[in-house]
């Protein structure tokens, strides 16, 4: 299948992760696009939020400017680099773009640039390096973020590029997004992984910064279009991880979306990412949060999964297994193809 | 309920990381052997507990004393007759054992888990250790022994001085021939065959099953009777056949001794055990001469066939070959006749695992520190693959051996699975499920790459299709090849060091120039000049290594003929010649390159930073590695960072240099004639030799500090500053697939370490199969470590808690408790490939 696409269009990518086995069927490469329209307080990827290139500073990785001056030499204005105990600790300048060279020069990763301008062609080349694994496993490209669709034109061209290579496409999205921009994406996606963070609009606004009305309308729209949809819920204890919220979520999915959801995945929240917040100079909103003991929390997640299943939904605890759980034409896998070479 | 590998028990004694089940979906992921009662058969669990908890590791003097007695008594006999009489003397006099619950018998000429001693190969190190650091006082890999045992072993020290193979080799090697070897700077090591037997082959068990020992005896007798005096080699052949008859008569007597022992034990046993012992006696009585009638007898005969090779010589990795093919007719026949059940035959297979695991080899302390592990090298069973006509050969028995891995989890025998285009999905999945348990077994091989490779190297197509795995990695034709597969480990990282340094070894300048004068990095005006130096050093050192190896080959041929082994290798009886003379149809010598990643990343650093970007001067880089990076912190982090090209990231820049550095090695090795009428063939893998080679080498430009391990097998570099592979397993396999593996006909190996969660569930199985399938278009061989980092860290802190924890070292699995500290740290530092 040949779908024309523009290989020269550029976008901002902050990570490309190969051998991803939990973000869609098979072995996949996840392309993380920068920028997000939500500000979930539990977000563990603060580097994904801004659509601009950012610099992260980890002074503990710096070996000291007495031993290494690579960043100072690369800086347009070395005085803008903040030092603490001889180690680089931050940037006193708004002109971040001009200091990206410091990250390129840093040998230890003490200065890290989050976000890189890449063309569709460059991304595709890296994605297609694992072509053999996709064809053996039914895997392919997953776009994630940030919000995967916020760089709309870039996302669309990437999906077309993947289509033209004949590999499967997944998009992980929060769906907080104008509906008319969603339409060109729909025919290019084999499987949507849609976040659904809270059913109550006020609580949704409290935890994510926006109401959920547009999200829910978009979800209805995507499901109505006949697309394959998996719902992902990051379950945060004491926030959205409550019996009430998950019951109303289950009821909405089962009753109003007519059970046309392929699967609901409950992703247990883990307190990660604090270091990254620190490195970016952003306050960690969950710093006061105390994680429940792992065992009781796992037990709760399993309980929620069982409870939601009683609504007739296919519910999985964790992002785990895809085999036998997805049955759409685009992602169905014939188990008998598993013979080696 | 699947086990949770992550779950770490704080208690002092961990025997189980969770409940695992018997059916293949519940074998667990990343739990390795840290489980209780993995077998559905109580007998097997009892034997496993006995093996792990009760039976101590020991040393036994009996074989050494009997061999010494025979050598003394037959001092003047021809060498062939002398070695045959020595074997016969052992077989007729050694103490025999039958373990409670066991269905199979046949010791190693020592009690279970006891090391027999082979003084004829080398003895001075044993004497030295007994005097200076007795094996019972070692910090790990300890072997108990009484004062009587050490006194007995010391009592024969004088006899063996100057009489061993090792002594003869040393007397024939010039200082020039020793300077690069383990006796010098250890650029290469030929120590394995210097101190012990060769092994490394799969005998023709089909011939034994077909004819029985009496049939073989008739064949040899007929050949002897047919000798005529006009045959110029009649004298030599006469000795050879007589030697074979001596060993055959002793073999049948030996097996009948087991029959007698079983019968006598039956006398004091009751119930089912009494019946079993009586049947063991009848089995032995019958197969002492005749071809087997049942599956049980067939497996018993294969074990005798194999164990006598190990009593004759302590060569590593004498392997069992395609047992799913060889034993299938008996398996089928017994099932159809209804004379036995699949469950009983499964117990025979699992009993064999415990018996096989009971064979021990004493290694010297220096080798043990680097190449930990106690087994014989070891015994590999090859499953699946295609048959001689190219059809899928997988059968029910292939799956039964995979069940055995899950049910015993002792790491023995090793299992190799051959994958090909028509491998049935059930078998591919079952293999993946066995692999993800985390014991390191089985390892998987690609028919698609290996068969054409063997054919290109002169193996007939039908033989190539019938290939087997020998020991860790090596490819061989069963019953028709003497491959000397593990002849040497050869550090291409040391070759690069001499190429950077005008033939001097860093830190050993006082020894003078060791290799040819090829200039210094500081003097090279281009990267190509460095390549020329590397190629010149390579040619010189490969030649030096081969000269030493050829001397060893000569000594083995003259001093340690193998009349028993020669019964089971094509061409020997037919020509009246010992296997050591080159009587097998295929003869190779296979030395392995060590340090591919180290060299590739070093070359990349030099090419990129010194010659292209000119960010670092050659003088600065050389000063840095000579100073072990002290005072060069920024450069140290730069070469270990992600701003330089590194092998293992699917980055053509570095991967092409990996290909280059192995191509140069292969070109220097391939086709060189050996003394048995065959040729040298290169392999590229390290097993665990990357650790000792690293220990003796200065820092390298890739960011490795002095004494750190070199890169393992075909894997990427990992140094104290971090792993150089950053893009996960698909990038690693793509990088490895860019090497010209079809030149590496002695074998290659890529180890991948996975976090258990990335292989969990049905999807984990499918993804693992897909990954293997993708690699196997170009790659030969894949092994997995699937034990979580958290578990390994706890096992590092408390090794005593982890009974049964087997980990994949490289080429082989070993009990965690038996690994040296260096090796444990090396395994932990390998990248765990997971992207949850």
Contacts between the chains, C-beta under 8 A, distances in Angstrom:
chain1	res1	chain2	res2	distance
A	17	B	728	7.5
A	17	B	835	5.6
A	18	B	727	5.4
A	18	B	728	4.8
A	18	B	730	4.9
A	18	B	731	5.9
A	19	B	728	3.9
A	19	B	729	5.3
A	19	B	730	4.8
A	19	B	731	8.0
A	19	B	758	7.8
A	19	B	771	7.9
A	19	B	833	6.8
A	19	B	835	6.0
A	20	B	835	5.4
A	21	B	758	5.6
A	21	B	763	6.5
A	21	B	764	7.2
A	21	B	767	5.2
A	21	B	835	7.4
A	22	B	835	7.9
A	22	B	836	6.5
A	25	B	763	7.5
A	26	B	763	8.0
A	26	B	766	7.4
A	26	B	767	6.7
A	26	B	770	6.8
A	27	B	730	6.8
A	27	B	767	5.3
A	27	B	770	5.8
A	27	B	771	6.6
A	63	B	633	4.9
A	63	B	634	6.8
A	63	B	637	6.2
A	67	B	633	4.5
A	67	B	634	5.9
A	68	B	633	6.4
A	68	B	634	3.6
A	68	B	637	7.4
A	70	B	634	6.4
A	70	B	638	7.9
A	104	B	643	6.8
A	105	B	643	7.9
A	106	B	641	7.9
A	107	B	634	5.7
A	107	B	635	7.8
A	107	B	637	3.9
A	107	B	638	3.7
A	107	B	640	7.9
A	107	B	641	4.6
A	107	B	643	6.8
A	108	B	637	4.5
A	108	B	641	6.3
A	109	B	641	6.6
A	109	B	642	7.2
A	129	B	650	5.3
A	129	B	730	7.4
A	129	B	731	7.3
A	129	B	734	6.1
A	130	B	730	4.5
A	130	B	734	7.5
A	130	B	774	7.7
A	132	B	773	7.8
A	132	B	774	3.7
A	132	B	777	6.6
A	133	B	730	5.4
A	133	B	770	5.7
A	133	B	771	6.1
A	133	B	774	4.5
A	136	B	769	7.5
A	136	B	770	3.6
A	136	B	771	7.7
A	136	B	773	4.5
A	136	B	774	5.4
A	137	B	766	6.3
A	137	B	767	5.6
A	137	B	770	3.4
A	137	B	771	7.7
A	139	B	767	8.0
A	139	B	770	7.6
A	320	B	760	6.7
A	320	B	761	5.3
A	320	B	763	7.0
A	321	B	760	7.5
A	321	B	761	3.4
A	321	B	762	5.5
A	321	B	763	4.4
A	321	B	764	7.6
A	322	B	763	4.8
A	323	B	761	7.2
A	323	B	762	4.0
A	323	B	763	4.7
A	323	B	765	7.9
A	323	B	766	5.6
A	324	B	762	6.3
A	333	B	766	7.3
A	335	B	425	6.8
A	335	B	766	7.7
A	336	B	425	5.4
A	337	B	425	7.7
A	338	B	425	4.3
A	338	B	428	5.5
A	338	B	429	6.1
A	338	B	766	6.0
A	338	B	769	5.1
A	338	B	770	7.8
A	339	B	421	6.9
A	339	B	422	6.4
A	339	B	423	4.9
A	339	B	424	6.7
A	339	B	425	5.4
A	339	B	428	5.8
A	339	B	773	7.9
A	340	B	419	3.6
A	340	B	420	6.9
A	340	B	421	7.5
A	340	B	423	4.7
A	340	B	428	5.1
A	340	B	444	7.9
A	340	B	446	7.9
A	340	B	769	6.4
A	340	B	772	5.9
A	340	B	773	4.8
A	340	B	776	6.3
A	341	B	419	6.3
A	341	B	420	6.4
A	341	B	421	5.1
A	341	B	423	7.9
A	341	B	446	6.4
A	341	B	447	7.7
A	341	B	448	4.7
A	341	B	773	5.3
A	341	B	776	4.7
A	341	B	777	6.4
